[in-house]
Amino acid sequence: MSVLDQLIQPGVLESLTTLVNNLLKLEEMVISITKFYDTAQSIIKNRVLIEDLIGGIQDFINIICWLTLKAEHWKSLNLSFLKLLFHFSAFFFDLVIKIQSSVYPVKM
């Protein structure tokens, strides 16, 4: 059986039609992924932006810690709110540590 005969078979022809119809979607998806990758690479290489981001996150963590300490004195706050603040600040603290370790790797 020749290649042309195989391509004319209904199942193969239907699959090829579906593939051709979705090529534009695939192209758009590849372009979007490429743009995202290029943006991520430019952000990773921009030390000033990363340092500003780390500083902003650290300031945010300081505010959350301050609120958590002050909340102990506020009897009207719910305990679940304090737990939420604690988990939120722990998440951002871990994020800062991961960003710092990826930007400034420890040399041994």
N, C-alpha and C positions, 0 to 999 in steps of 0.2 A: 504494500500500500504506500503510495507516494505521500509526501508531506502535504501537498495540495488536497488530496483526498481526505487526509486526516483533519485538515482545517475546515473542510466543508461539513463535517459531521455536525449534527444539530447541537449537541452538548458543548463541543469545542467552540462552535460559532457563537453560541449564546454567552459563553464565558468571555470570549474576546470582545463581544459587543459591550458587556458589562465593564470590562477593563477599560476600553476606550472611552466609555461614557464617564468613568470616574477619574480619568487622567487629570482633568482640570482641578478636581478636588485634591488629588494627590499632590499636584504642583503647588497649590495654595498652602497645603499643610507643610510641605518641605520648605517653602519660602518663609512661613511663620516660624518654624523651628529654627531655621538658619538665622533669622533676625533675633530671636530670643537668645540663641547661642552667642551671637556677636555682641549683643547688649550685655549679657552676663560676663563675657570675657573682658569687655571694656570696663565694667564695674569692678571686676576682680583686680584688674591692673591699675586702677585709680586709687592710689594709697590715701590721697586727701579725702576722697569720698568715703572710703572705708573708715578712716579715723574719725571723720565727722559722724558717721553712722554709729560707730562704737561709742563715741562720746554722748550722742543723743540717747542711745539705749541705756547707758550708765546713768545719765541724768534721770531717765524714766524710772529706772530701778531704785534710785535714791528717793524719788518721790513716793514710790510704792512702799518702800521700807519706812519712810517717815510716816506715811498714812497708817501703816500697820502698827507702828509704835504708838501713835496718837490714838488709834482706835481702841487700844486697851483701856484708855481712860473714858472712852465714849460708851456709855452703857446702852445707848439706843441702837448700836450696830449689832447686826446678827452675826453669830459665830461663823456661819457658812460664808458670809461676805469676807471675813478675815481669812478663811481657808482659800477662797478664790484669789484674794490678793497675794497670799503667800505663794500659791502655785503659779500664778501669773509672773511674779517677780523671779521665781526659780527658773521658769522657762526662759525668760529674757537673759538671766544671768548665764545659763548654759549656752544660749545663743552667742552672747558676747565672747565667752571662752572659746567656742568653736571658731568664731570669726577671727579672733586674735591668733589662735594657734595655726589657722590656715594662712594668715597674712604674715605673721612673724613666727615661723617654725623654730622650735628649740634646737639649737645646734649642740651636738655632743662631741 
